[in-house]
Amino acid sequence: MSHVPHIVFLDRATIPAFIQLKPFTFECTVDMHDNTPPNLVAERIENADIVITNKVRIDNDSLSRASLLKLVAISATGTNVVDVKACEIRGCVVSNIRNYAVNSVPEHALALIFALRRSLIPYHASVKAGRWQQSGQFCYFDYPIKDLANSTLGIFGSGALGSSLANLARGLGMKTVFASRKGQAPRDGNYRPFDEVVETSDILSLHLPLTPETRNMISDPEFDRMKPSALLINTARGGLVDEEALVRAIKGKKIGGAAFDVVTTEPMPDSHPFMALMDYPNFILTPHVAWASEEAIQTLADQLINNINAFVRGEIRNQVFS
């Protein structure tokens, strides 16, 4: 860039204030916005050379005014917030963050598995409500408790996160199986048929991107085939599971429980189907924080700045293609 680049961060508040952003290694001007509503996106990126976004959508209309834009740096792995094709047409590179939460997300998934498998949350709530004192003995057995050892964990998605969870699970004596893509035969002996994994797993954990092929990949037919004691974990993307179908499955006792960190609309509105499950002892919902260990966020922030510094040097990292 022959002139001093102008950088605009549209939603700095999506990275906690205690996380330090490394300095840029080149002369530049920077506008930091905690959040950007949709009606201000076009105005704020109009004179930008580089735009950083996490969850603020950048569509074709917004891009039409951004004639100087050369890089959209997504401060996350998911790229659906940016019209990548429109960027390509304009000669604008899109980059993202990769493999930064290889400990945080699998550990969160495992924590959810532990919580459900041993009924930790309902037991804690019952103690708070006085049930222990009322029981008259040293313990009580209101909720199911099962070991993880020798149970079968079905993993949907064999990338860095799914593979990391598999390693953790094997250390606990669990049997792990990777599911093939829905409707497709297994690629090799490392995968089992999708329907077989659905039917035989004690715990199912999702680690896939949301695409037209994976949207609602778990719905009523899959819940009908799961074990009545099966647990479903989703720390990947809202939309992989038919949320209305999950509500029916939990209420109808088709499965043993579910724990989600993601929903289709975030933050979750009061009208969301999951609101009907919030008092169920076998349902857990966390607010999209599986990725958010301090270590993972710092890694993300460092990689974000490294991607931008490299781009200005003429090196493109983590480019996203349509």
C-alpha positions in Angstrom: 0.0 0.0 0.0 1.5 3.3 -1.1 -0.4 5.4 1.4 -0.9 5.0 5.1 -3.5 2.2 5.6 -6.6 2.8 7.5 -7.9 0.0 9.7 -11.4 -0.3 11.1 -12.4 -2.8 13.8 -16.2 -3.1 13.7 -16.7 -5.1 16.9 -13.8 -4.8 19.3 -16.0 -5.8 22.2 -16.1 -9.4 20.9 -12.6 -9.7 22.2 -12.4 -9.0 26.0 -10.8 -5.8 27.2 -8.2 -7.7 29.2 -6.9 -9.4 26.0 -4.0 -7.3 24.7 -3.8 -6.7 20.9 -0.3 -6.7 19.6 0.9 -3.6 17.8 0.8 -3.4 14.1 4.2 -3.4 12.6 3.5 -0.7 10.0 2.3 2.9 10.1 -1.5 3.1 10.0 -4.6 4.8 11.4 -7.1 2.7 13.4 -10.7 3.2 14.3 -11.9 0.9 17.1 -15.7 0.4 17.5 -17.0 -1.8 20.3 -20.0 -2.7 18.2 -21.4 -1.7 14.8 -25.2 -1.8 14.0 -26.0 -2.9 10.4 -27.1 0.6 9.3 -23.6 1.9 10.0 -21.4 -0.8 8.4 -21.2 0.8 5.0 -20.3 4.2 6.4 -17.6 2.9 8.7 -15.8 0.8 6.1 -16.2 3.3 3.3 -12.6 4.6 3.6 -11.0 1.5 5.1 -8.1 -0.4 3.6 -8.5 -3.2 6.2 -11.6 -4.2 8.1 -11.7 -6.4 11.1 -15.0 -8.1 12.0 -16.0 -11.0 14.2 -19.8 -11.1 14.0 -20.7 -7.9 12.1 -22.1 -8.8 8.7 -20.3 -7.4 5.6 -22.6 -7.9 2.6 -22.4 -6.8 -1.0 -24.2 -3.6 -0.4 -21.8 -2.5 2.3 -18.8 -3.4 0.1 -20.1 -1.3 -2.8 -18.9 1.9 -1.1 -15.6 0.5 0.2 -13.4 1.2 -2.9 -10.2 1.1 -0.9 -10.8 -2.2 0.8 -8.0 -4.7 0.3 -8.5 -7.1 3.3 -11.3 -8.3 5.5 -9.8 -9.9 8.5 -12.3 -12.1 10.3 -11.4 -12.5 14.0 -13.0 -15.9 14.2 -13.0 -19.2 12.2 -16.6 -18.9 10.8 -16.8 -16.9 7.6 -20.6 -16.8 7.0 -20.7 -13.1 8.2 -18.8 -12.0 5.1 -19.9 -12.1 1.5 -16.6 -13.8 0.4 -17.6 -14.0 -3.3 -18.4 -10.2 -3.4 -15.0 -9.6 -1.9 -13.2 -11.7 -4.5 -15.0 -9.9 -7.3 -13.6 -6.6 -5.9 -10.1 -8.0 -5.4 -10.4 -8.0 -1.6 -8.8 -10.8 0.3 -10.7 -12.4 3.2 -8.8 -14.2 6.0 -9.9 -16.0 9.2 -8.5 -17.5 12.4 -7.6 -21.2 12.5 -6.8 -23.8 15.1 -6.8 -21.4 18.1 -9.2 -23.2 20.3 -7.9 -26.8 20.0 -7.9 -27.1 23.8 -10.7 -24.8 24.8 -13.6 -26.2 22.7 -12.8 -29.9 23.3 -12.4 -29.2 27.0 -15.7 -27.4 27.1 -17.4 -30.3 25.2 -15.9 -32.7 27.7 -17.1 -30.6 30.6 -20.6 -30.7 29.2 -20.4 -34.4 28.8 -19.3 -34.8 32.4 -22.0 -32.5 33.7 -24.8 -34.5 31.9 -23.4 -38.0 32.4 -23.1 -37.4 36.2 -26.1 -35.0 36.5 -23.9 -32.4 38.2 -26.2 -29.4 37.6 -29.5 -31.0 38.9 -27.8 -32.4 41.9 -26.3 -29.0 42.8 -29.7 -27.4 42.3 -31.4 -30.0 44.5 -28.9 -29.4 47.3 -29.5 -25.7 47.1 -33.3 -26.4 47.3 -32.8 -28.4 50.5 -33.2 -31.9 49.1 -30.1 -33.3 50.9 -31.3 -32.2 54.3 -34.8 -33.6 53.6 -33.4 -37.0 52.4 -32.5 -38.1 55.9 -29.4 -40.0 54.7 -25.8 -39.4 53.4 -26.9 -39.3 49.8 -29.8 -39.7 47.4 -30.4 -41.0 43.9 -32.8 -38.6 42.2 -30.8 -38.3 38.9 -28.9 -40.8 36.8 -25.1 -41.1 37.2 -23.0 -43.1 34.6 -19.3 -43.6 34.1 -17.6 -42.4 30.9 -15.3 -45.3 30.8 -16.3 -47.9 28.2 -19.0 -45.7 26.8 -19.0 -44.9 23.0 -18.4 -41.3 21.8 -19.6 -40.6 18.3 -17.8 -37.6 16.8 -19.2 -35.8 13.8 -16.2 -33.9 12.3 -12.7 -35.1 12.3 -10.8 -31.8 12.1 -8.6 -30.4 14.9 -11.4 -30.0 17.4 -13.1 -33.4 16.9 -9.7 -35.1 16.9 -8.6 -33.3 20.1 -11.8 -34.4 21.8 -11.2 -37.9 20.7 -7.8 -37.9 22.3 -9.2 -36.6 25.6 -12.0 -39.2 25.5 -9.6 -42.1 24.9 -7.6 -41.0 28.0 -10.8 -41.6 30.0 -11.3 -45.1 28.6 -14.0 -44.1 26.1 -14.4 -45.7 22.7 -14.4 -43.1 20.0 -15.8 -43.4 16.5 -15.9 -40.8 13.7 -19.0 -40.6 11.6 -19.0 -40.3 7.8 -20.9 -37.6 6.1 -24.6 -38.0 6.1 -25.8 -40.0 3.1 -22.3 -40.9 2.1 -20.3 -44.1 2.5 -17.3 -43.9 4.8 -14.1 -42.6 3.1 -11.9 -45.3 4.8 -11.7 -47.5 7.8 -11.3 -44.6 10.1 -15.0 -43.7 9.7 -18.2 -45.5 10.4 -21.5 -44.9 8.5 -23.5 -41.9 9.7 -26.6 -43.8 10.7 -24.6 -46.4 12.5 -22.9 -43.8 14.7 -26.2 -42.1 15.4 -27.7 -45.5 16.5 -24.9 -46.9 18.6 -23.3 -43.9 20.3 -23.8 -43.2 24.0 -22.7 -39.6 23.4 -22.7 -37.7 20.1 -20.6 -34.6 19.8 -20.8 -32.2 16.8 -17.7 -30.5 15.4 -18.7 -29.4 11.9 -19.1 -26.1 10.0 -22.6 -25.0 9.1 -23.2 -25.5 5.4 -26.3 -26.3 3.3 -25.3 -30.0 3.6 -25.0 -30.0 7.4 -28.0 -27.8 8.2 -30.4 -29.7 10.4 -28.4 -32.9 9.9 -29.8 -34.0 13.3 -33.6 -33.9 13.3 -36.6 -36.1 14.1 -35.4 -39.2 12.2 -32.0 -39.2 13.9 -33.5 -38.7 17.4 -35.8 -41.6 16.7 -32.8 -43.8 16.1 -30.7 -42.7 19.0 -30.4 -44.7 22.2 -33.0 -43.5 24.8 -30.0 -42.7 27.1 -27.9 -40.9 24.4 -26.5 -37.5 25.0 -26.1 -34.9 22.3 -23.4 -32.2 22.5 -23.1 -29.2 20.2 -20.2 -26.8 20.6 -19.9 -26.2 16.8 -22.7 -24.2 15.1 -26.3 -23.4 15.7 -28.3 -24.9 12.9 -26.6 -28.3 12.8 -29.5 -29.6 14.8 -33.2 -29.0 14.2 -33.9 -27.1 17.4 -37.7 -27.8 17.4 -36.9 -31.5 16.9 -34.5 -31.4 19.9 -37.2 -29.9 22.1 -39.5 -32.7 21.1 -36.8 -35.3 21.7 -36.1 -34.0 25.2 -39.7 -33.5 26.2 -40.6 -36.9 24.7 -37.7 -38.7 26.5 -36.4 -39.9 23.2 -32.8 -39.2 24.3 -31.1 -38.9 27.7 -30.1 -35.2 27.4 -28.4 -32.5 25.5 -25.9 -29.7 26.0 -25.5 -26.8 23.6 -23.1 -23.9 23.4 -24.6 -22.5 20.2 -28.0 -21.7 18.8 -29.3 -20.4 15.4 -29.9 -16.9 16.6 -27.4 -15.4 19.0 -28.0 -13.9 21.5 -30.9 -16.2 22.0 -34.2 -14.4 21.9 -37.0 -15.0 24.4 -39.0 -16.7 21.7 -36.4 -19.4 21.0 -37.5 -23.0 21.3 -34.8 -23.8 23.8 -36.5 -21.5 26.4 -39.0 -24.4 26.8 -36.1 -26.6 28.0 -34.4 -24.3 30.5 -35.9 -26.0 33.5 -35.2 -29.5 32.4 -32.4 -31.2 34.4 -31.0 -32.9 31.4 -30.5 -29.8 29.2 -27.6 -27.4 29.5 -27.1 -24.2 27.5 -24.0 -22.0 27.6 -23.7 -18.7 25.7 -21.3 -19.6 22.9 -18.2 -19.6 25.2 -16.7 -22.9 24.4 -14.0 -21.1 22.5 -13.4 -18.5 25.1 -10.6 -19.6 27.4 -8.2 -16.8 28.1 -5.4 -18.8 26.4 -7.5 -19.4 23.3 -8.6 -15.7 23.0 -5.1 -14.5 23.3 -4.0 -16.9 20.6 -6.8 -15.7 18.4 -5.9 -12.0 19.0 -2.2 -12.7 18.2 -3.1 -14.6 15.0 -5.4 -11.8 13.9 -2.7 -9.1 14.1 -0.1 -11.5 12.6 -2.4 -12.1 9.6 -2.8 -8.3 9.0 0.9 -7.6 9.5 1.8 -10.4 7.1 -0.7 -9.1 4.5 0.8 -5.6 4.5 4.2 -7.2 4.0 2.8 -9.0 0.9 2.2 -12.4 2.5 -1.4 -13.7 2.6 -2.3 -16.0 5.5 -5.4 -18.0 6.1 -7.2 -16.8 3.0 -10.8 -17.8 2.7 -12.3 -18.6 -0.8 -15.9 -18.7 -1.8 
